[in-house]
């Protein structure tokens, strides 16, 4: 039976990870910090390591690099989990952001165990276990953000995974009332995760801490795939795609552009009114591409337009639970690409947002 070493300092999350691993038919080996995980791996090399990043005594990245530096452990697949985005995370075989989705976690486990590609042993020395990260009695801002992400998203991840496990059980029993209740819990947990992520993104963007990973790609294909995802998600809405028939190649960070457009499309669905129609369009201009998202809903008043991209500003009619950060984050990510985000709207006649991105890699910072 394959042994899966799980390193996680949060007891509740460690137990639910172990439960999922054992339900898949594997043996779970538990470690409460990175140092204990390394000792257990040296004693009995596992078939797979699943590790949180922010742990006492040795972080997940330090554990990964220590294992890669030892010939007997260098080829062990490594799944890294984190609420933050630690530098070097691409060195892991799989990186999963917290809160972790149950199906994605199961796929990562089974996929990593099916294929164990050899890993080249790097030349960097084994890092020492983590020491006190305080500098002059104060934590650096990025460390504070990582701490907040860990302390909020770790229990959130535990709650969400437990809720997903419970949902499977009540679905099998055919208990419709319980299914609706668990679904409601999951929706609220997802809302909480979105709020935490937005607060962290807004803070990092204001401090210039967000790192783009632009890659040359076909934007037209990207938009076709994105609009199909929204058609599947919102079948009652008529999503129209224009101008994406021919290839359009440019450098862009797919994850971040998706974040921008998902925000705009979500708002278009939310405030689209009775027409239930949303248009996503692509057009070429000298040196740039223009992606527009249009709806025919409630629109934005002339007085609100100048401040719509500021932090904590809500559009007209936005429900009280809106956090007022979505358009600020979207605009900041557009600027980070060397582009811009703008809006045209008339109250009662809908709104059209324009995301403009440069065609040249030199423009992307």
C-alpha positions as CSV (number, residue, x, y, z in Angstrom):
1,X,0.0,0.0,0.0
2,X,1.4,3.4,-1.0
3,X,2.4,5.6,1.9
4,X,1.5,9.3,1.7
5,X,3.4,11.6,4.2
6,X,1.2,14.6,5.2
7,X,2.8,17.6,6.8
8,X,0.4,20.0,8.3
9,X,0.5,22.0,11.6
10,X,-3.3,22.5,11.8
11,X,-4.6,19.4,13.5
12,X,-8.1,19.5,12.1
13,X,-6.8,19.9,8.5
14,X,-4.2,17.2,9.0
15,X,-7.0,14.8,10.0
16,X,-9.3,15.6,7.1
17,X,-6.4,15.2,4.7
18,X,-5.5,11.9,6.2
19,X,-9.2,10.8,6.0
20,X,-9.3,11.6,2.3
21,X,-6.0,9.9,1.6
22,X,-7.1,6.7,3.4
23,X,-10.5,6.8,1.6
24,X,-8.5,6.7,-1.6
25,X,-6.9,3.4,-0.4
26,X,-3.5,4.8,0.6
27,X,-1.7,4.8,4.0
28,X,-1.5,8.2,5.7
29,X,1.6,9.2,7.6
30,X,1.1,12.3,9.8
31,X,3.6,15.0,10.6
32,X,2.8,18.2,12.5
33,X,5.8,20.2,11.2
34,X,8.4,20.2,8.5
35,X,11.2,18.9,10.7
36,X,9.2,15.9,11.8
37,X,8.2,15.3,8.2
38,X,11.8,15.2,7.1
39,X,12.8,12.8,9.9
40,X,9.9,10.5,9.0
41,X,10.8,10.6,5.3
42,X,14.4,9.7,6.1
43,X,13.2,6.8,8.2
44,X,10.7,5.4,5.7
45,X,10.8,7.1,2.3
46,X,7.2,7.8,1.3
47,X,5.6,7.3,-2.1
48,X,4.3,10.9,-2.0
49,X,4.6,14.0,0.3
50,X,1.7,16.4,0.8
51,X,2.9,19.5,2.7
52,X,1.6,22.8,3.9
53,X,4.0,25.7,3.4
54,X,3.8,27.8,6.5
55,X,4.7,25.4,9.3
56,X,6.9,25.7,12.4
57,X,10.5,24.5,12.4
58,X,10.7,24.0,8.7
59,X,8.5,25.4,6.0
60,X,7.0,23.4,3.1
61,X,9.5,24.9,0.6
62,X,12.4,24.1,3.0
63,X,11.1,20.5,3.3
64,X,10.9,20.2,-0.4
65,X,14.4,21.5,-1.0
66,X,15.8,19.3,1.8
67,X,14.3,16.2,0.2
68,X,15.4,17.2,-3.3
69,X,19.0,17.4,-1.9
70,X,19.0,13.8,-0.7
71,X,19.4,11.1,-3.4
72,X,17.1,8.7,-1.6
73,X,14.2,11.2,-1.5
74,X,14.9,13.4,-4.5
75,X,12.4,11.6,-6.8
76,X,9.5,11.5,-4.3
77,X,6.6,13.5,-5.7
78,X,5.7,16.6,-3.7
79,X,2.3,18.3,-3.4
80,X,2.7,21.8,-1.9
81,X,-0.3,23.5,-0.2
82,X,-0.4,27.2,0.8
83,X,-2.8,30.0,1.4
84,X,0.0,32.3,0.2
85,X,2.1,32.0,-3.0
86,X,5.5,31.2,-1.8
87,X,8.5,31.9,-4.0
88,X,9.8,28.8,-5.7
89,X,6.4,27.0,-5.6
90,X,6.9,25.8,-9.2
91,X,9.6,23.4,-7.9
92,X,6.9,21.2,-6.4
93,X,5.2,18.6,-8.6
94,X,1.8,20.1,-7.8
95,X,0.9,23.4,-6.1
96,X,-2.6,23.8,-4.6
97,X,-3.9,27.0,-3.2
98,X,-5.9,26.9,0.1
99,X,-8.7,26.5,0.7
100,X,-8.2,23.2,-1.2
101,X,-11.0,21.7,-3.2
102,X,-11.8,18.1,-2.4
103,X,-11.8,16.9,-6.0
104,X,-8.6,18.8,-6.9
105,X,-6.9,17.3,-3.8
106,X,-7.9,13.8,-4.8
107,X,-6.8,14.3,-8.4
108,X,-3.4,15.6,-7.2
109,X,-2.9,12.6,-4.9
110,X,-3.8,10.0,-7.5
111,X,-2.1,11.8,-10.4
112,X,1.2,12.2,-8.5
113,X,1.2,8.5,-7.4
114,X,0.6,7.3,-10.9
115,X,3.6,9.1,-12.3
116,X,6.8,9.5,-10.4
117,X,9.2,11.4,-12.8
118,X,12.9,11.5,-11.8
119,X,13.9,14.8,-10.3
120,X,17.3,16.2,-10.8
121,X,19.2,16.8,-7.6
122,X,19.9,20.6,-7.3
123,X,23.2,22.1,-6.3
124,X,21.9,24.4,-3.6
125,X,22.7,23.4,0.0
126,X,20.0,22.1,2.3
127,X,18.3,25.0,4.0
128,X,18.3,25.3,7.7
129,X,15.1,25.0,9.7
130,X,13.1,28.3,10.0
131,X,14.2,30.7,12.7
132,X,12.5,33.7,14.1
133,X,11.4,35.9,11.2
134,X,11.1,39.1,13.2
135,X,13.3,42.0,12.2
136,X,13.8,44.5,14.9
137,X,10.7,43.4,16.6
138,X,8.4,43.9,13.6
139,X,7.2,41.6,10.9
140,X,7.7,42.7,7.3
141,X,4.4,43.6,5.6
142,X,4.5,40.6,3.2
143,X,5.1,38.3,6.2
144,X,2.1,39.7,7.9
145,X,0.0,39.1,4.7
146,X,1.2,35.5,4.5
147,X,0.4,35.0,8.2
148,X,-3.1,36.4,7.7
149,X,-3.6,34.2,4.7
150,X,-2.4,31.1,6.6
151,X,-4.4,31.8,9.8
152,X,-7.6,32.6,8.0
153,X,-7.5,30.2,5.1
154,X,-6.2,27.2,6.9
155,X,-9.3,26.8,9.1
156,X,-11.4,27.8,6.1
157,X,-9.8,25.0,4.1
158,X,-10.6,22.5,6.9
159,X,-14.2,23.6,7.1
160,X,-14.7,23.5,3.3
161,X,-13.1,20.0,2.9
162,X,-15.2,18.7,5.8
163,X,-18.3,20.2,4.2
164,X,-17.5,18.6,0.9
165,X,-17.0,15.2,2.5
166,X,-20.3,15.6,4.3
167,X,-22.0,16.6,1.1
168,X,-20.9,13.4,-0.6
169,X,-22.3,11.4,2.3
170,X,-25.8,13.1,2.3
171,X,-26.0,12.9,-1.5
172,X,-25.5,9.1,-1.3
173,X,-28.2,8.8,1.3
174,X,-30.5,10.9,-0.9
175,X,-31.3,13.4,1.9
176,X,-32.4,16.4,-0.1
177,X,-32.9,18.8,2.8
178,X,-29.4,18.0,4.1
179,X,-27.9,18.5,0.7
180,X,-29.4,22.0,0.4
181,X,-28.1,22.9,3.9
182,X,-24.5,21.7,3.1
183,X,-24.7,23.5,-0.3
184,X,-25.6,26.7,1.6
185,X,-22.7,26.2,3.9
186,X,-20.3,25.8,1.0
187,X,-21.6,28.9,-0.7
188,X,-20.9,31.0,2.4
189,X,-17.4,29.4,2.8
190,X,-16.7,30.3,-0.8
191,X,-17.9,33.8,-0.3
192,X,-15.6,34.1,2.8
193,X,-12.7,32.8,0.8
194,X,-13.4,35.3,-2.0
195,X,-13.5,38.1,0.5
196,X,-10.2,37.1,2.2
197,X,-8.5,36.7,-1.2
198,X,-9.7,40.1,-2.3
199,X,-8.4,41.8,0.8
200,X,-5.0,40.2,0.4
201,X,-4.9,40.9,-3.3
202,X,-5.8,44.6,-2.7
203,X,-3.1,45.0,-0.1
204,X,-0.4,43.3,-2.2
205,X,-1.4,45.4,-5.2
206,X,-1.2,48.6,-3.3
207,X,2.3,47.7,-2.1
208,X,3.5,46.5,-5.5
209,X,3.9,42.9,-4.3
210,X,1.9,41.1,-7.0
211,X,4.0,39.2,-9.4
212,X,2.9,38.7,-13.0
213,X,3.8,35.5,-15.0
214,X,3.1,36.5,-18.6
215,X,3.3,33.9,-21.3
216,X,2.8,34.2,-25.0
217,X,-0.6,32.8,-25.9
218,X,-3.6,33.0,-28.1
219,X,-6.1,35.4,-26.5
220,X,-8.9,34.4,-28.8
221,X,-8.7,30.8,-27.7
222,X,-8.5,31.9,-24.1
223,X,-11.7,34.0,-24.4
224,X,-13.5,31.1,-26.2
225,X,-12.7,28.8,-23.3
226,X,-13.7,31.4,-20.7
227,X,-17.0,32.2,-22.3
228,X,-17.9,28.5,-22.5
229,X,-17.1,28.1,-18.8
230,X,-19.6,30.9,-18.1
231,X,-22.2,29.4,-20.4
232,X,-21.9,26.2,-18.4
233,X,-22.1,28.1,-15.1
234,X,-25.0,30.4,-16.0
235,X,-27.1,28.5,-18.6
236,X,-30.0,31.0,-18.3
237,X,-27.8,33.9,-19.5
238,X,-27.2,34.5,-23.2
239,X,-23.4,34.9,-23.5
240,X,-22.3,36.4,-26.8
241,X,-18.7,36.3,-28.0
242,X,-17.6,38.7,-30.8
243,X,-14.2,39.1,-32.6
244,X,-12.5,36.0,-31.3
245,X,-12.5,34.0,-34.5
246,X,-8.9,34.6,-35.6
247,X,-5.8,34.0,-33.5
248,X,-4.5,37.0,-31.4
249,X,-1.1,36.3,-29.8
250,X,0.3,38.4,-27.0
251,X,2.0,38.0,-23.7
252,X,-0.4,37.9,-20.7
253,X,-0.8,36.3,-17.3
254,X,-3.7,33.9,-17.9
255,X,-4.6,33.5,-14.3
256,X,-4.7,37.3,-13.6
257,X,-6.5,38.2,-16.9
258,X,-9.0,35.5,-16.0
259,X,-9.4,37.1,-12.6
260,X,-10.2,40.5,-14.2
261,X,-12.6,39.1,-16.7
262,X,-14.4,36.9,-14.2
263,X,-15.0,40.0,-12.1
264,X,-16.4,41.9,-15.0
265,X,-18.6,39.0,-16.2
266,X,-19.8,38.3,-12.7
267,X,-20.9,41.9,-12.4
268,X,-22.5,41.8,-15.8
269,X,-24.6,38.8,-14.8
270,X,-25.4,40.3,-11.4
271,X,-26.5,43.7,-12.7
272,X,-27.7,42.7,-16.2
273,X,-31.4,43.1,-15.4
274,X,-34.1,41.2,-17.2
275,X,-32.3,41.0,-20.6
276,X,-30.1,38.2,-19.2
277,X,-27.6,38.9,-22.0
278,X,-23.9,39.6,-21.7
279,X,-21.5,40.4,-24.5
280,X,-17.7,39.6,-24.5
281,X,-15.8,41.1,-27.4
282,X,-12.3,41.3,-28.7
283,X,-10.9,43.9,-31.1
284,X,-7.5,44.9,-32.4
285,X,-6.0,48.4,-32.3
286,X,-2.5,49.8,-33.0
287,X,-0.3,48.3,-30.4
288,X,-3.0,46.9,-28.2
289,X,-6.1,44.6,-27.9
290,X,-9.4,45.8,-26.5
291,X,-11.6,43.2,-24.6
292,X,-15.0,44.6,-23.7
293,X,-17.7,43.2,-21.4
294,X,-21.2,44.7,-22.0
295,X,-24.5,44.3,-20.3
296,X,-27.9,46.0,-20.7
297,X,-28.8,46.2,-17.0
298,X,-29.1,48.9,-14.4
299,X,-26.0,50.8,-15.4
300,X,-23.9,53.2,-13.3
301,X,-24.8,56.8,-12.6
302,X,-22.6,59.7,-13.9
303,X,-21.8,60.7,-10.3
304,X,-20.4,57.2,-9.4
305,X,-18.3,56.7,-12.6
306,X,-15.2,58.7,-11.5
307,X,-14.7,56.6,-8.4
308,X,-15.9,53.1,-9.6
309,X,-12.3,51.8,-9.6
310,X,-11.4,53.0,-6.2
311,X,-11.1,50.8,-3.2
312,X,-14.3,50.0,-1.2
313,X,-16.5,51.7,-3.8
314,X,-19.7,49.9,-4.7
315,X,-21.6,50.3,-7.9
316,X,-25.1,51.6,-7.8
317,X,-27.5,49.0,-6.5
318,X,-24.7,46.7,-5.4
319,X,-25.9,44.5,-2.5
320,X,-24.6,45.2,1.0
321,X,-22.4,42.1,1.0
322,X,-20.3,43.4,-1.8
323,X,-16.8,44.4,-0.5
324,X,-16.1,47.1,-3.1
325,X,-12.6,45.7,-4.0
326,X,-13.3,43.8,-7.2
327,X,-13.0,46.6,-9.7
328,X,-10.1,48.1,-7.9
329,X,-8.2,44.8,-8.1
330,X,-9.2,44.4,-11.8
331,X,-8.0,47.9,-12.7
332,X,-4.7,47.4,-10.8
333,X,-4.1,44.1,-12.6
334,X,-4.8,45.8,-15.9
335,X,-2.2,48.5,-15.1
336,X,0.3,45.8,-14.0
337,X,0.0,44.3,-17.5
338,X,0.8,47.8,-18.9
339,X,-2.8,48.2,-19.9
340,X,-5.9,49.9,-18.6
341,X,-9.5,49.3,-17.5
342,X,-12.2,51.8,-18.2
343,X,-16.0,52.0,-18.3
344,X,-18.8,53.7,-20.2
345,X,-22.3,53.6,-18.8
346,X,-25.7,55.3,-18.7
347,X,-27.9,54.7,-15.7
348,X,-30.7,52.3,-16.7
349,X,-29.0,51.4,-20.0
350,X,-26.2,49.0,-18.9
351,X,-22.4,49.3,-18.8
352,X,-19.5,48.5,-21.0
353,X,-16.1,47.8,-19.5
354,X,-13.0,47.9,-21.7
355,X,-9.8,46.0,-20.8
356,X,-6.9,47.1,-23.0
357,X,-3.7,45.1,-23.1
358,X,-0.5,45.8,-25.0
359,X,0.6,43.5,-27.8
360,X,4.3,44.0,-27.1
361,X,6.1,42.0,-24.3
362,X,8.2,45.1,-23.6
363,X,5.0,46.8,-22.2
364,X,4.4,44.1,-19.7
365,X,6.0,44.8,-16.3
